[in-house]
Amino acid sequence: MSRSRRKTPIFSITTAKSESFDKACWHRAFRRAENQRLQSDPESDPHHFHEFSDPWSMQKDGKHWWPDATMIDALMRK
């Protein structure tokens, strides 16, 4: 990946590398709740995924546009 470059200077706000753990946890909780709902009452309305996930409580809680990063080659590397 020595030649990979970012096309836009958007960076995450925190130092967390990824949200994969957070996403896996809420997907697991959502699937479990849906399976329980289908077993108990299949005719009921499905759960909405916003009941289980909150982007503000995850490790990376947003992104920020940094236009000066285009001048710094090391920051634009992937």
PDB file of N, CA, C and O in Angstrom:
ATOM      1  N   MET A   1       0.824  -1.192   0.000  1.00  0.00           N
ATOM      2  CA  MET A   1       0.000   0.000   0.000  1.00  0.00           C
ATOM      3  C   MET A   1       0.868   1.255   0.000  1.00  0.00           C
ATOM      4  O   MET A   1       0.424   2.316   0.438  1.00  0.00           O
ATOM      5  N   SER A   2       2.075   1.142  -0.478  1.00  0.00           N
ATOM      6  CA  SER A   2       2.957   2.295  -0.463  1.00  0.00           C
ATOM      7  C   SER A   2       2.500   3.376  -1.430  1.00  0.00           C
ATOM      8  O   SER A   2       2.846   4.544  -1.252  1.00  0.00           O
ATOM      9  N   ARG A   3       1.730   3.011  -2.451  1.00  0.00           N
ATOM     10  CA  ARG A   3       1.273   3.998  -3.420  1.00  0.00           C
ATOM     11  C   ARG A   3      -0.179   4.413  -3.201  1.00  0.00           C
ATOM     12  O   ARG A   3      -0.711   5.220  -3.963  1.00  0.00           O
ATOM     13  N   SER A   4      -0.813   3.880  -2.188  1.00  0.00           N
ATOM     14  CA  SER A   4      -2.199   4.262  -1.913  1.00  0.00           C
ATOM     15  C   SER A   4      -2.252   5.644  -1.299  1.00  0.00           C
ATOM     16  O   SER A   4      -1.504   5.964  -0.375  1.00  0.00           O
ATOM     17  N   ARG A   5      -3.134   6.442  -1.819  1.00  0.00           N
ATOM     18  CA  ARG A   5      -3.299   7.808  -1.329  1.00  0.00           C
ATOM     19  C   ARG A   5      -4.780   8.081  -1.110  1.00  0.00           C
ATOM     20  O   ARG A   5      -5.636   7.546  -1.815  1.00  0.00           O
ATOM     21  N   ARG A   6      -5.067   8.915  -0.129  1.00  0.00           N
ATOM     22  CA  ARG A   6      -6.443   9.361   0.108  1.00  0.00           C
ATOM     23  C   ARG A   6      -6.819  10.340  -0.998  1.00  0.00           C
ATOM     24  O   ARG A   6      -5.991  11.115  -1.477  1.00  0.00           O
ATOM     25  N   LYS A   7      -8.077  10.284  -1.385  1.00  0.00           N
ATOM     26  CA  LYS A   7      -8.553  11.241  -2.374  1.00  0.00           C
ATOM     27  C   LYS A   7      -9.089  12.505  -1.708  1.00  0.00           C
ATOM     28  O   LYS A   7      -9.011  13.593  -2.278  1.00  0.00           O
ATOM     29  N   THR A   8      -9.631  12.359  -0.501  1.00  0.00           N
ATOM     30  CA  THR A   8     -10.166  13.508   0.219  1.00  0.00           C
ATOM     31  C   THR A   8      -9.522  13.572   1.604  1.00  0.00           C
ATOM     32  O   THR A   8      -9.268  12.531   2.210  1.00  0.00           O
ATOM     33  N   PRO A   9      -9.260  14.752   2.104  1.00  0.00           N
ATOM     34  CA  PRO A   9      -8.616  14.903   3.412  1.00  0.00           C
ATOM     35  C   PRO A   9      -9.608  14.826   4.573  1.00  0.00           C
ATOM     36  O   PRO A   9      -9.779  15.796   5.312  1.00  0.00           O
ATOM     37  N   ILE A  10     -10.260  13.672   4.733  1.00  0.00           N
ATOM     38  CA  ILE A  10     -11.212  13.467   5.825  1.00  0.00           C
ATOM     39  C   ILE A  10     -10.609  12.456   6.780  1.00  0.00           C
ATOM     40  O   ILE A  10     -10.200  11.372   6.363  1.00  0.00           O
ATOM     41  N   PHE A  11     -10.551  12.802   8.062  1.00  0.00           N
ATOM     42  CA  PHE A  11      -9.932  11.953   9.066  1.00  0.00           C
ATOM     43  C   PHE A  11     -10.890  11.760  10.233  1.00  0.00           C
ATOM     44  O   PHE A  11     -11.749  12.601  10.496  1.00  0.00           O
ATOM     45  N   SER A  12     -10.726  10.638  10.927  1.00  0.00           N
ATOM     46  CA  SER A  12     -11.560  10.400  12.104  1.00  0.00           C
ATOM     47  C   SER A  12     -11.107  11.308  13.245  1.00  0.00           C
ATOM     48  O   SER A  12      -9.950  11.725  13.295  1.00  0.00           O
ATOM     49  N   ILE A  13     -12.019  11.606  14.150  1.00  0.00           N
ATOM     50  CA  ILE A  13     -11.735  12.539  15.233  1.00  0.00           C
ATOM     51  C   ILE A  13     -10.869  11.884  16.307  1.00  0.00           C
ATOM     52  O   ILE A  13      -9.982  12.535  16.861  1.00  0.00           O
ATOM     53  N   THR A  14     -11.106  10.625  16.606  1.00  0.00           N
ATOM     54  CA  THR A  14     -10.351   9.963  17.659  1.00  0.00           C
ATOM     55  C   THR A  14      -9.228   9.126  17.076  1.00  0.00           C
ATOM     56  O   THR A  14      -9.048   9.074  15.859  1.00  0.00           O
ATOM     57  N   THR A  15      -8.481   8.478  17.939  1.00  0.00           N
ATOM     58  CA  THR A  15      -7.339   7.693  17.492  1.00  0.00           C
ATOM     59  C   THR A  15      -7.684   6.226  17.265  1.00  0.00           C
ATOM     60  O   THR A  15      -6.781   5.434  16.996  1.00  0.00           O
ATOM     61  N   ALA A  16      -8.926   5.839  17.361  1.00  0.00           N
ATOM     62  CA  ALA A  16      -9.308   4.444  17.135  1.00  0.00           C
ATOM     63  C   ALA A  16      -9.110   4.097  15.668  1.00  0.00           C
ATOM     64  O   ALA A  16      -9.408   4.903  14.786  1.00  0.00           O
ATOM     65  N   LYS A  17      -8.607   2.899  15.412  1.00  0.00           N
ATOM     66  CA  LYS A  17      -8.341   2.481  14.036  1.00  0.00           C
ATOM     67  C   LYS A  17      -9.632   2.146  13.291  1.00  0.00           C
ATOM     68  O   LYS A  17      -9.801   2.525  12.133  1.00  0.00           O
ATOM     69  N   SER A  18     -10.543   1.435  13.959  1.00  0.00           N
ATOM     70  CA  SER A  18     -11.779   1.060  13.274  1.00  0.00           C
ATOM     71  C   SER A  18     -12.903   0.904  14.291  1.00  0.00           C
ATOM     72  O   SER A  18     -12.688   0.914  15.503  1.00  0.00           O
ATOM     73  N   GLU A  19     -14.103   0.761  13.753  1.00  0.00           N
ATOM     74  CA  GLU A  19     -15.290   0.554  14.577  1.00  0.00           C
ATOM     75  C   GLU A  19     -15.788  -0.873  14.462  1.00  0.00           C
ATOM     76  O   GLU A  19     -16.942  -1.146  14.792  1.00  0.00           O
ATOM     77  N   SER A  20     -14.960  -1.779  14.008  1.00  0.00           N
ATOM     78  CA  SER A  20     -15.425  -3.134  13.730  1.00  0.00           C
ATOM     79  C   SER A  20     -15.952  -3.827  14.981  1.00  0.00           C
ATOM     80  O   SER A  20     -16.940  -4.556  14.900  1.00  0.00           O
ATOM     81  N   PHE A  21     -15.324  -3.623  16.129  1.00  0.00           N
ATOM     82  CA  PHE A  21     -15.803  -4.252  17.364  1.00  0.00           C
ATOM     83  C   PHE A  21     -17.177  -3.710  17.746  1.00  0.00           C
ATOM     84  O   PHE A  21     -18.072  -4.478  18.099  1.00  0.00           O
ATOM     85  N   ASP A  22     -17.346  -2.396  17.676  1.00  0.00           N
ATOM     86  CA  ASP A  22     -18.634  -1.782  18.008  1.00  0.00           C
ATOM     87  C   ASP A  22     -19.735  -2.257  17.062  1.00  0.00           C
ATOM     88  O   ASP A  22     -20.845  -2.567  17.494  1.00  0.00           O
ATOM     89  N   LYS A  23     -19.415  -2.308  15.768  1.00  0.00           N
ATOM     90  CA  LYS A  23     -20.413  -2.742  14.792  1.00  0.00           C
ATOM     91  C   LYS A  23     -20.794  -4.196  15.004  1.00  0.00           C
ATOM     92  O   LYS A  23     -21.968  -4.553  14.911  1.00  0.00           O
ATOM     93  N   ALA A  24     -19.805  -5.040  15.289  1.00  0.00           N
ATOM     94  CA  ALA A  24     -20.095  -6.454  15.527  1.00  0.00           C
ATOM     95  C   ALA A  24     -20.997  -6.627  16.743  1.00  0.00           C
ATOM     96  O   ALA A  24     -21.905  -7.457  16.726  1.00  0.00           O
ATOM     97  N   CYS A  25     -20.757  -5.853  17.797  1.00  0.00           N
ATOM     98  CA  CYS A  25     -21.576  -5.958  19.011  1.00  0.00           C
ATOM     99  C   CYS A  25     -23.026  -5.567  18.756  1.00  0.00           C
ATOM    100  O   CYS A  25     -23.935  -6.278  19.185  1.00  0.00           O
ATOM    101  N   TRP A  26     -23.263  -4.453  18.067  1.00  0.00           N
ATOM    102  CA  TRP A  26     -24.648  -4.049  17.893  1.00  0.00           C
ATOM    103  C   TRP A  26     -25.349  -4.891  16.837  1.00  0.00           C
ATOM    104  O   TRP A  26     -26.561  -5.090  16.920  1.00  0.00           O
ATOM    105  N   HIS A  27     -24.611  -5.393  15.839  1.00  0.00           N
ATOM    106  CA  HIS A  27     -25.234  -6.314  14.887  1.00  0.00           C
ATOM    107  C   HIS A  27     -25.661  -7.605  15.586  1.00  0.00           C
ATOM    108  O   HIS A  27     -26.731  -8.147  15.310  1.00  0.00           O
ATOM    109  N   ARG A  28     -24.819  -8.083  16.486  1.00  0.00           N
ATOM    110  CA  ARG A  28     -25.140  -9.301  17.238  1.00  0.00           C
ATOM    111  C   ARG A  28     -26.388  -9.095  18.094  1.00  0.00           C
ATOM    112  O   ARG A  28     -27.260  -9.963  18.148  1.00  0.00           O
ATOM    113  N   ALA A  29     -26.472  -7.943  18.763  1.00  0.00           N
ATOM    114  CA  ALA A  29     -27.636  -7.647  19.601  1.00  0.00           C
ATOM    115  C   ALA A  29     -28.898  -7.503  18.745  1.00  0.00           C
ATOM    116  O   ALA A  29     -29.972  -7.956  19.142  1.00  0.00           O
ATOM    117  N   PHE A  30     -28.773  -6.882  17.590  1.00  0.00           N
ATOM    118  CA  PHE A  30     -29.916  -6.708  16.693  1.00  0.00           C
ATOM    119  C   PHE A  30     -30.409  -8.052  16.168  1.00  0.00           C
ATOM    120  O   PHE A  30     -31.611  -8.318  16.171  1.00  0.00           O
ATOM    121  N   ARG A  31     -29.488  -8.899  15.719  1.00  0.00           N
ATOM    122  CA  ARG A  31     -29.881 -10.216  15.213  1.00  0.00           C
ATOM    123  C   ARG A  31     -30.535 -11.061  16.301  1.00  0.00           C
ATOM    124  O   ARG A  31     -31.519 -11.754  16.044  1.00  0.00           O
ATOM    125  N   ARG A  32     -29.998 -11.007  17.502  1.00  0.00           N
ATOM    126  CA  ARG A  32     -30.570 -11.783  18.608  1.00  0.00           C
ATOM    127  C   ARG A  32     -31.987 -11.311  18.928  1.00  0.00           C
ATOM    128  O   ARG A  32     -32.884 -12.131  19.124  1.00  0.00           O
ATOM    129  N   ALA A  33     -32.191 -10.004  18.980  1.00  0.00           N
ATOM    130  CA  ALA A  33     -33.521  -9.469  19.273  1.00  0.00           C
ATOM    131  C   ALA A  33     -34.513  -9.829  18.165  1.00  0.00           C
ATOM    132  O   ALA A  33     -35.669 -10.145  18.446  1.00  0.00           O
ATOM    133  N   GLU A  34     -34.072  -9.784  16.921  1.00  0.00           N
ATOM    134  CA  GLU A  34     -34.958 -10.144  15.817  1.00  0.00           C
ATOM    135  C   GLU A  34     -35.314 -11.622  15.851  1.00  0.00           C
ATOM    136  O   GLU A  34     -36.463 -11.987  15.604  1.00  0.00           O
ATOM    137  N   ASN A  35     -34.349 -12.472  16.152  1.00  0.00           N
ATOM    138  CA  ASN A  35     -34.634 -13.903  16.246  1.00  0.00           C
ATOM    139  C   ASN A  35     -35.618 -14.196  17.381  1.00  0.00           C
ATOM    140  O   ASN A  35     -36.521 -15.018  17.224  1.00  0.00           O
ATOM    141  N   GLN A  36     -35.445 -13.532  18.512  1.00  0.00           N
ATOM    142  CA  GLN A  36     -36.367 -13.722  19.629  1.00  0.00           C
ATOM    143  C   GLN A  36     -37.757 -13.221  19.274  1.00  0.00           C
ATOM    144  O   GLN A  36     -38.752 -13.851  19.632  1.00  0.00           O
ATOM    145  N   ARG A  37     -37.837 -12.094  18.572  1.00  0.00           N
ATOM    146  CA  ARG A  37     -39.130 -11.548  18.157  1.00  0.00           C
ATOM    147  C   ARG A  37     -39.824 -12.502  17.194  1.00  0.00           C
ATOM    148  O   ARG A  37     -41.029 -12.726  17.303  1.00  0.00           O
ATOM    149  N   LEU A  38     -39.070 -13.066  16.249  1.00  0.00           N
ATOM    150  CA  LEU A  38     -39.663 -13.984  15.280  1.00  0.00           C
ATOM    151  C   LEU A  38     -40.149 -15.271  15.931  1.00  0.00           C
ATOM    152  O   LEU A  38     -41.145 -15.850  15.498  1.00  0.00           O
ATOM    153  N   GLN A  39     -39.455 -15.719  16.962  1.00  0.00           N
ATOM    154  CA  GLN A  39     -39.885 -16.939  17.647  1.00  0.00           C
ATOM    155  C   GLN A  39     -41.108 -16.707  18.515  1.00  0.00           C
ATOM    156  O   GLN A  39     -41.975 -17.576  18.613  1.00  0.00           O
ATOM    157  N   SER A  40     -41.187 -15.538  19.146  1.00  0.00           N
ATOM    158  CA  SER A  40     -42.308 -15.294  20.054  1.00  0.00           C
ATOM    159  C   SER A  40     -43.544 -14.776  19.325  1.00  0.00           C
ATOM    160  O   SER A  40     -44.652 -15.245  19.585  1.00  0.00           O
ATOM    161  N   ASP A  41     -43.372 -13.814  18.415  1.00  0.00           N
ATOM    162  CA  ASP A  41     -44.514 -13.227  17.713  1.00  0.00           C
ATOM    163  C   ASP A  41     -44.083 -12.822  16.299  1.00  0.00           C
ATOM    164  O   ASP A  41     -43.648 -11.689  16.094  1.00  0.00           O
ATOM    165  N   PRO A  42     -44.198 -13.725  15.329  1.00  0.00           N
ATOM    166  CA  PRO A  42     -43.715 -13.429  13.978  1.00  0.00           C
ATOM    167  C   PRO A  42     -44.493 -12.325  13.260  1.00  0.00           C
ATOM    168  O   PRO A  42     -43.990 -11.746  12.297  1.00  0.00           O
ATOM    169  N   GLU A  43     -45.696 -12.030  13.708  1.00  0.00           N
ATOM    170  CA  GLU A  43     -46.518 -11.020  13.042  1.00  0.00           C
ATOM    171  C   GLU A  43     -46.234  -9.602  13.532  1.00  0.00           C
ATOM    172  O   GLU A  43     -46.769  -8.643  12.974  1.00  0.00           O
ATOM    173  N   SER A  44     -45.409  -9.450  14.558  1.00  0.00           N
ATOM    174  CA  SER A  44     -45.136  -8.109  15.107  1.00  0.00           C
ATOM    175  C   SER A  44     -44.191  -7.329  14.194  1.00  0.00           C
ATOM    176  O   SER A  44     -43.550  -7.886  13.304  1.00  0.00           O
ATOM    177  N   ASP A  45     -44.129  -6.034  14.444  1.00  0.00           N
ATOM    178  CA  ASP A  45     -43.260  -5.168  13.649  1.00  0.00           C
ATOM    179  C   ASP A  45     -41.789  -5.454  13.978  1.00  0.00           C
ATOM    180  O   ASP A  45     -41.449  -5.723  15.130  1.00  0.00           O
ATOM    181  N   PRO A  46     -40.926  -5.395  12.971  1.00  0.00           N
ATOM    182  CA  PRO A  46     -39.502  -5.629  13.240  1.00  0.00           C
ATOM    183  C   PRO A  46     -38.879  -4.474  14.019  1.00  0.00           C
ATOM    184  O   PRO A  46     -39.367  -3.344  13.984  1.00  0.00           O
ATOM    185  N   HIS A  47     -37.802  -4.778  14.713  1.00  0.00           N
ATOM    186  CA  HIS A  47     -37.055  -3.746  15.434  1.00  0.00           C
ATOM    187  C   HIS A  47     -36.350  -2.848  14.435  1.00  0.00           C
ATOM    188  O   HIS A  47     -36.013  -3.272  13.330  1.00  0.00           O
ATOM    189  N   HIS A  48     -36.132  -1.616  14.829  1.00  0.00           N
ATOM    190  CA  HIS A  48     -35.330  -0.707  14.008  1.00  0.00           C
ATOM    191  C   HIS A  48     -33.900  -0.757  14.527  1.00  0.00           C
ATOM    192  O   HIS A  48     -33.677  -0.835  15.736  1.00  0.00           O
ATOM    193  N   PHE A  49     -32.928  -0.713  13.615  1.00  0.00           N
ATOM    194  CA  PHE A  49     -31.542  -0.869  14.055  1.00  0.00           C
ATOM    195  C   PHE A  49     -31.048   0.289  14.904  1.00  0.00           C
ATOM    196  O   PHE A  49     -30.043   0.152  15.601  1.00  0.00           O
ATOM    197  N   HIS A  50     -31.732   1.426  14.862  1.00  0.00           N
ATOM    198  CA  HIS A  50     -31.330   2.551  15.711  1.00  0.00           C
ATOM    199  C   HIS A  50     -31.596   2.285  17.190  1.00  0.00           C
ATOM    200  O   HIS A  50     -31.082   2.999  18.051  1.00  0.00           O
ATOM    201  N   GLU A  51     -32.395   1.265  17.488  1.00  0.00           N
ATOM    202  CA  GLU A  51     -32.616   0.896  18.887  1.00  0.00           C
ATOM    203  C   GLU A  51     -31.353   0.284  19.494  1.00  0.00           C
ATOM    204  O   GLU A  51     -31.186   0.285  20.714  1.00  0.00           O
ATOM    205  N   PHE A  52     -30.464  -0.237  18.645  1.00  0.00           N
ATOM    206  CA  PHE A  52     -29.301  -0.971  19.135  1.00  0.00           C
ATOM    207  C   PHE A  52     -27.982  -0.252  18.862  1.00  0.00           C
ATOM    208  O   PHE A  52     -26.979  -0.554  19.508  1.00  0.00           O
ATOM    209  N   SER A  53     -27.962   0.681  17.932  1.00  0.00           N
ATOM    210  CA  SER A  53     -26.705   1.356  17.607  1.00  0.00           C
ATOM    211  C   SER A  53     -26.831   2.849  17.827  1.00  0.00           C
ATOM    212  O   SER A  53     -27.884   3.443  17.595  1.00  0.00           O
ATOM    213  N   ASP A  54     -25.755   3.436  18.273  1.00  0.00           N
ATOM    214  CA  ASP A  54     -25.671   4.877  18.441  1.00  0.00           C
ATOM    215  C   ASP A  54     -24.286   5.302  17.976  1.00  0.00           C
ATOM    216  O   ASP A  54     -23.300   4.976  18.636  1.00  0.00           O
ATOM    217  N   PRO A  55     -24.182   6.014  16.867  1.00  0.00           N
ATOM    218  CA  PRO A  55     -22.863   6.360  16.358  1.00  0.00           C
ATOM    219  C   PRO A  55     -22.043   7.226  17.320  1.00  0.00           C
ATOM    220  O   PRO A  55     -20.815   7.244  17.237  1.00  0.00           O
ATOM    221  N   TRP A  56     -22.701   7.933  18.218  1.00  0.00           N
ATOM    222  CA  TRP A  56     -21.963   8.787  19.140  1.00  0.00           C
ATOM    223  C   TRP A  56     -21.357   8.011  20.302  1.00  0.00           C
ATOM    224  O   TRP A  56     -20.499   8.539  21.010  1.00  0.00           O
ATOM    225  N   SER A  57     -21.782   6.780  20.510  1.00  0.00           N
ATOM    226  CA  SER A  57     -21.203   6.000  21.597  1.00  0.00           C
ATOM    227  C   SER A  57     -20.132   5.024  21.103  1.00  0.00           C
ATOM    228  O   SER A  57     -19.564   4.274  21.898  1.00  0.00           O
ATOM    229  N   MET A  58     -19.858   5.031  19.813  1.00  0.00           N
ATOM    230  CA  MET A  58     -18.826   4.160  19.262  1.00  0.00           C
ATOM    231  C   MET A  58     -17.451   4.786  19.448  1.00  0.00           C
ATOM    232  O   MET A  58     -17.338   5.953  19.822  1.00  0.00           O
ATOM    233  N   GLN A  59     -16.403   4.003  19.185  1.00  0.00           N
ATOM    234  CA  GLN A  59     -15.047   4.481  19.418  1.00  0.00           C
ATOM    235  C   GLN A  59     -14.692   5.663  18.511  1.00  0.00           C
ATOM    236  O   GLN A  59     -14.117   6.648  18.973  1.00  0.00           O
ATOM    237  N   LYS A  60     -15.029   5.569  17.243  1.00  0.00           N
ATOM    238  CA  LYS A  60     -14.804   6.690  16.329  1.00  0.00           C
ATOM    239  C   LYS A  60     -16.123   7.434  16.213  1.00  0.00           C
ATOM    240  O   LYS A  60     -17.054   6.950  15.571  1.00  0.00           O
ATOM    241  N   ASP A  61     -16.208   8.585  16.816  1.00  0.00           N
ATOM    242  CA  ASP A  61     -17.502   9.260  16.888  1.00  0.00           C
ATOM    243  C   ASP A  61     -17.665  10.351  15.843  1.00  0.00           C
ATOM    244  O   ASP A  61     -18.428  11.291  16.064  1.00  0.00           O
ATOM    245  N   GLY A  62     -16.987  10.259  14.733  1.00  0.00           N
ATOM    246  CA  GLY A  62     -17.193  11.224  13.680  1.00  0.00           C
ATOM    247  C   GLY A  62     -15.957  11.433  12.844  1.00  0.00           C
ATOM    248  O   GLY A  62     -14.906  10.843  13.096  1.00  0.00           O
ATOM    249  N   LYS A  63     -16.098  12.276  11.852  1.00  0.00           N
ATOM    250  CA  LYS A  63     -14.990  12.586  10.961  1.00  0.00           C
ATOM    251  C   LYS A  63     -14.880  14.094  10.815  1.00  0.00           C
ATOM    252  O   LYS A  63     -15.821  14.839  11.091  1.00  0.00           O
ATOM    253  N   HIS A  64     -13.711  14.519  10.377  1.00  0.00           N
ATOM    254  CA  HIS A  64     -13.438  15.942  10.265  1.00  0.00           C
ATOM    255  C   HIS A  64     -12.704  16.212   8.954  1.00  0.00           C
ATOM    256  O   HIS A  64     -11.783  15.480   8.593  1.00  0.00           O
ATOM    257  N   TRP A  65     -13.106  17.244   8.254  1.00  0.00           N
ATOM    258  CA  TRP A  65     -12.459  17.658   7.020  1.00  0.00           C
ATOM    259  C   TRP A  65     -11.244  18.509   7.375  1.00  0.00           C
ATOM    260  O   TRP A  65     -11.363  19.492   8.106  1.00  0.00           O
ATOM    261  N   TRP A  66     -10.071  18.130   6.856  1.00  0.00           N
ATOM    262  CA  TRP A  66      -8.839  18.859   7.136  1.00  0.00           C
ATOM    263  C   TRP A  66      -8.185  19.246   5.811  1.00  0.00           C
ATOM    264  O   TRP A  66      -7.375  18.483   5.285  1.00  0.00           O
ATOM    265  N   PRO A  67      -8.519  20.417   5.261  1.00  0.00           N
ATOM    266  CA  PRO A  67      -8.043  20.785   3.928  1.00  0.00           C
ATOM    267  C   PRO A  67      -6.526  20.968   3.837  1.00  0.00           C
ATOM    268  O   PRO A  67      -5.964  20.801   2.755  1.00  0.00           O
ATOM    269  N   ASP A  68      -5.850  21.304   4.932  1.00  0.00           N
ATOM    270  CA  ASP A  68      -4.398  21.501   4.887  1.00  0.00           C
ATOM    271  C   ASP A  68      -3.633  20.189   4.772  1.00  0.00           C
ATOM    272  O   ASP A  68      -2.428  20.205   4.521  1.00  0.00           O
ATOM    273  N   ALA A  69      -4.299  19.062   4.949  1.00  0.00           N
ATOM    274  CA  ALA A  69      -3.625  17.767   4.896  1.00  0.00           C
ATOM    275  C   ALA A  69      -3.151  17.426   3.491  1.00  0.00           C
ATOM    276  O   ALA A  69      -2.257  16.595   3.332  1.00  0.00           O
ATOM    277  N   THR A  70      -3.731  18.048   2.469  1.00  0.00           N
ATOM    278  CA  THR A  70      -3.307  17.755   1.104  1.00  0.00           C
ATOM    279  C   THR A  70      -1.874  18.203   0.852  1.00  0.00           C
ATOM    280  O   THR A  70      -1.215  17.692  -0.054  1.00  0.00           O
ATOM    281  N   MET A  71      -1.387  19.151   1.642  1.00  0.00           N
ATOM    282  CA  MET A  71      -0.012  19.626   1.477  1.00  0.00           C
ATOM    283  C   MET A  71       0.997  18.739   2.196  1.00  0.00           C
ATOM    284  O   MET A  71       2.193  18.817   1.919  1.00  0.00           O
ATOM    285  N   ILE A  72       0.533  17.901   3.113  1.00  0.00           N
ATOM    286  CA  ILE A  72       1.426  17.022   3.871  1.00  0.00           C
ATOM    287  C   ILE A  72       1.257  15.606   3.327  1.00  0.00           C
ATOM    288  O   ILE A  72       0.240  14.953   3.558  1.00  0.00           O
ATOM    289  N   ASP A  73       2.260  15.153   2.612  1.00  0.00           N
ATOM    290  CA  ASP A  73       2.177  13.867   1.912  1.00  0.00           C
ATOM    291  C   ASP A  73       1.976  12.701   2.876  1.00  0.00           C
ATOM    292  O   ASP A  73       1.232  11.772   2.562  1.00  0.00           O
ATOM    293  N   ALA A  74       2.615  12.729   4.031  1.00  0.00           N
ATOM    294  CA  ALA A  74       2.521  11.612   4.977  1.00  0.00           C
ATOM    295  C   ALA A  74       1.108  11.435   5.512  1.00  0.00           C
ATOM    296  O   ALA A  74       0.718  10.309   5.823  1.00  0.00           O
ATOM    297  N   LEU A  75       0.330  12.502   5.632  1.00  0.00           N
ATOM    298  CA  LEU A  75      -1.031  12.396   6.151  1.00  0.00           C
ATOM    299  C   LEU A  75      -2.004  11.840   5.113  1.00  0.00           C
ATOM    300  O   LEU A  75      -3.037  11.276   5.473  1.00  0.00           O
ATOM    301  N   MET A  76      -1.688  11.994   3.858  1.00  0.00           N
ATOM    302  CA  MET A  76      -2.583  11.514   2.808  1.00  0.00           C
ATOM    303  C   MET A  76      -2.325  10.066   2.423  1.00  0.00           C
ATOM    304  O   MET A  76      -3.043   9.514   1.588  1.00  0.00           O
ATOM    305  N   ARG A  77      -1.315   9.441   3.014  1.00  0.00           N
ATOM    306  CA  ARG A  77      -1.076   8.023   2.764  1.00  0.00           C
ATOM    307  C   ARG A  77      -2.089   7.181   3.526  1.00  0.00           C
ATOM    308  O   ARG A  77      -2.548   7.567   4.601  1.00  0.00           O
ATOM    309  N   LYS A  78      -2.433   6.027   2.960  1.00  0.00           N
ATOM    310  CA  LYS A  78      -3.361   5.124   3.641  1.00  0.00           C
ATOM    311  C   LYS A  78      -2.599   4.183   4.548  1.00  0.00           C
ATOM    312  O   LYS A  78      -3.204   3.341   5.212  1.00  0.00           O
TER     313      LYS A  78
END
